């Protein structure tokens, strides 16, 4: 269906939000009230979508997200199927809170564990949850000991923009390979916390200068819209691309083809869980766009 409408033949990665439910209520979370929603993929529905994407669009990798994916009771079943039955590269994006037992269980099938952090120590805990900083570091340490490659994400806010380099240093000591920096969008919980927004765009310029001149212990990838002028809207060329990097499925089955989740509730395609098929439901608000590239600051 996607190929018939857009001409896209290849989608490299599926970002699969297994559920909205989470054991955190982070101040900046774009899900907002949806964290309380019961929408979720069953293991069977997730496996069906993974198989469909692999068979029809050559999807070779999956990133499992939430909410909090480790809250999903059948996470291990989904991970094993993706790795063993489909031969896909499997990444999990998590808050890393008390996941040691389940992480050990799925370690042989996991290609990357990416943990979300919002600064060092109390800065992180004030945004995410008390005790979450040390729990996240413990999970990263365990992953390292289990032989799982690790990464981290950070949403840049007024409260933590000065802690990017200190956090990179801490992560480097734990053997973390990559830190992704995201732009805060005033949606979901963040809409109720405008104090977190970076109101001086020049601060992004200083951050980029600091990153460019630093002796980095890991690779840092920066959202293009972390800049003084933001990111331009880049749409697909006439006729559309034949290959894209990713597609994202939310817990309802809504599919988004863009470079990043932006919290919008408009989708041209849906995965009908009961029927096991993708359908086209266009609306005037739908836009299939490709994002501009992120900027990478590599380790020395």
C-alpha positions in Angstrom: 0.0 0.0 0.0 2.8 2.5 0.9 4.6 1.7 -2.3 1.5 2.0 -4.4 0.7 5.5 -3.1 4.2 7.0 -2.6 6.5 4.9 -4.8 8.6 4.0 -1.8 10.1 0.5 -2.2 12.5 0.3 0.7 12.2 1.3 4.3 15.3 0.5 6.3 14.1 0.7 9.9 10.8 0.5 11.7 10.4 2.6 14.9 7.8 0.6 16.8 6.2 2.2 19.8 4.9 -0.9 21.6 2.7 1.0 24.1 2.1 4.4 25.6 2.3 3.2 29.2 5.4 4.3 31.1 6.7 4.2 34.6 7.9 7.8 34.2 6.1 11.1 33.6 9.0 13.2 32.3 8.4 16.9 32.2 9.2 17.1 28.5 7.6 13.9 27.2 5.8 14.5 23.9 3.2 11.8 24.6 1.6 13.9 27.4 -1.8 12.5 28.4 -1.3 9.5 26.1 1.0 8.0 28.7 -2.2 7.0 30.4 -3.7 5.4 27.3 -4.1 1.6 27.1 -3.3 1.4 23.4 -0.6 -1.2 22.8 0.6 -3.8 20.4 0.2 -7.4 21.5 3.2 -9.6 20.7 1.3 -11.2 17.9 0.5 -7.8 16.3 4.0 -6.6 16.7 5.4 -9.7 15.1 2.9 -9.5 12.2 3.9 -5.9 11.5 7.6 -6.7 11.7 7.2 -9.5 9.2 5.1 -7.4 6.8 7.6 -4.6 6.8 10.5 -7.1 6.2 8.7 -8.9 3.4 7.2 -5.9 1.6 9.7 -3.1 2.2 13.0 -4.9 3.0 13.0 -3.5 6.5 16.2 -4.7 8.1 16.2 -3.1 11.5 13.7 -2.3 14.3 13.9 0.2 17.2 11.5 -0.7 20.0 10.1 2.2 22.0 7.2 3.3 24.2 6.2 4.7 26.5 8.7 2.4 28.2 9.3 -0.8 26.2 10.5 -2.8 29.2 7.1 -2.3 30.8 5.6 -4.5 27.9 5.2 -8.0 29.2 6.0 -9.7 25.9 9.1 -7.6 25.0 11.4 -10.6 25.0 9.1 -12.5 22.6 9.1 -9.5 20.1 12.9 -9.1 20.4 13.6 -12.8 19.8 11.3 -12.9 16.8 12.9 -9.9 15.2 16.4 -11.2 15.7 16.0 -15.0 15.2 13.1 -15.3 12.7 13.6 -12.2 10.7 17.3 -11.6 11.1 16.8 -7.9 11.9 19.0 -5.5 13.8 17.3 -4.8 17.1 17.6 -1.6 19.1 15.7 -0.7 22.3 15.2 2.9 23.5 14.5 2.9 27.2 14.7 5.0 30.4 16.9 2.2 31.9 15.0 2.1 35.2 15.3 -1.2 37.0 15.6 -3.3 33.8 18.5 -5.5 34.8 16.7 -8.8 34.9 14.9 -8.4 31.6 17.9 -6.9 29.9 20.0 -10.0 30.9 17.3 -12.2 29.4 17.3 -10.5 26.0 21.0 -9.6 25.8 21.9 -12.3 23.2 19.3 -10.8 20.8 20.0 -7.1 21.2 22.2 -5.0 19.0 22.0 -1.7 20.8 20.6 -0.4 24.1 19.9 3.3 24.0 19.1 5.0 27.3 17.5 8.4 27.7 19.2 10.9 30.1 18.6 14.6 30.6 21.8 15.7 32.3 24.0 14.7 35.2 22.7 13.6 38.6 19.9 15.8 40.0 19.4 17.7 36.7 18.3 14.4 35.1 16.2 13.3 38.1 14.4 16.6 38.3 13.2 16.2 34.7 12.7 12.4 34.6 12.3 10.7 38.0 14.1 10.6 41.4 16.8 7.9 41.3 16.6 7.5 37.5 20.1 8.8 36.8 21.9 6.1 38.8 19.5 3.5 37.6 20.3 4.5 34.0 24.0 4.3 34.6 23.7 0.9 36.2 21.8 -0.3 33.1 24.5 1.0 30.8 27.2 -0.6 32.9 25.3 -4.0 32.8 24.8 -3.7 29.1 28.5 -3.1 28.6 29.3 -6.2 30.8 26.8 -8.3 28.8 28.5 -7.2 25.5 25.6 -5.0 24.3 26.7 -1.9 22.5 25.1 1.2 24.1 24.0 4.7 23.2 22.1 7.5 24.9 19.7 10.3 24.0 19.2 13.7 25.6 16.5 16.3 24.9 18.2 19.7 25.1 16.4 22.1 27.4 17.2 25.4 29.2 17.9 23.3 32.3 20.5 20.9 30.8 22.1 22.6 27.8 25.2 23.3 29.8 25.5 19.6 30.8 25.9 18.1 27.3 29.7 17.9 27.5 29.8 16.7 31.2 27.2 14.0 30.4 29.2 13.0 27.3 32.2 12.6 29.6 30.3 10.4 32.0 28.9 8.3 29.2 32.3 7.9 27.6 33.7 6.4 30.8 31.0 3.7 30.6 31.9 2.8 27.0 28.8 4.4 25.5 29.4 4.9 21.8 26.9 7.6 20.8 24.9 10.4 22.3 21.9 11.8 20.3 20.8 15.4 21.1 17.1 16.2 20.4 15.2 19.5 20.1 12.5 20.1 22.6 9.1 20.6 21.0 6.3 22.3 23.0 3.8 19.4 22.8 2.6 16.9 25.4 4.0 17.4 28.9 6.4 20.0 27.5 3.5 22.3 26.7 2.9 22.6 30.4 6.6 23.5 31.1 7.5 26.4 28.9 10.4 27.2 31.2 12.2 24.2 29.7 12.4 25.8 26.2 15.6 27.3 25.1 14.5 30.9 24.3 17.9 32.2 23.1 18.6 30.4 19.8 22.2 31.6 20.0 22.7 29.1 22.8 22.5 26.3 20.2 25.3 28.0 18.3 27.5 28.0 21.4 26.7 24.4 22.0 27.8 23.4 18.5 31.0 25.4 18.9 31.7 23.7 22.2 31.1 20.3 20.6 33.3 21.1 17.6 36.2 22.1 19.7 35.9 19.4 22.4 37.9 16.2 22.7 34.9 14.0 22.7 34.9 10.5 24.2 32.0 9.4 22.0 30.1 10.3 18.8 27.5 13.1 19.3 24.7 13.4 16.8 22.8 16.8 16.9 19.3 17.4 15.5 19.5 19.9 12.6 16.9 22.1 14.3 19.2 22.7 17.2 20.4 25.8 15.5 19.7 29.6 15.6 17.4 29.4 12.6 15.8 26.0 13.2 15.5 23.3 10.5 14.0 24.1 7.1 11.0 22.1 6.0 12.3 19.6 3.5 9.7 17.8 1.5 10.1 14.8 -0.7 11.1 15.6 -4.3 8.6 15.4 -7.1 7.6 11.8 -7.6 8.8 10.9 -4.1 11.8 8.9 -2.9 12.2 5.2 -3.6 13.9 4.6 -0.3 13.6 6.1 3.1 15.5 5.5 6.4 12.6 5.0 8.7 8.9 4.7 9.4 7.3 5.0 12.9 4.3 3.1 14.2 2.6 4.4 17.3 0.6 2.2 19.7 -2.7 2.8 17.8 -1.2 1.7 14.5 -0.7 5.2 13.0 2.3 5.3 10.7 4.5 8.4 10.3 7.1 8.8 7.5 9.4 11.5 8.6 12.9 11.8 10.1 11.7 12.2 13.6 8.5 12.1 15.8 7.1 15.5 16.2 4.0 14.9 18.2 1.6 15.6 15.4 -1.6 13.6 15.2 -1.9 13.4 11.4 -1.0 10.2 9.5 -1.5 9.1 5.9 -1.2 5.4 6.7 -2.4 3.1 9.4 -1.6 -0.5 10.3 -4.9 -2.3 11.0 -3.9 -4.6 13.8 -6.8 -7.0 13.5 -6.5 -7.4 9.7 -2.7 -7.3 9.7 -2.6 -4.8 6.8 -1.6 -1.2 6.0 -4.3 1.1 4.7 -4.2 4.6 3.3 -6.2 7.3 5.1 -5.2 10.6 3.8 -6.3 13.9 5.2 -5.7 17.6 4.2 -3.2 17.9 7.1 -1.1 14.9 6.1 2.4 15.6 4.7 4.9 12.9 3.8 8.2 14.7 4.4 11.9 13.8 4.7 14.0 15.5 7.3 17.3 17.2 6.8 20.4 15.4 8.0 21.6 15.5 11.6 25.1 16.9 12.3 27.6 14.4 13.7 30.5 15.4 16.0 32.8 12.4 16.2 35.1 11.4 18.9 38.7 12.4 18.5 
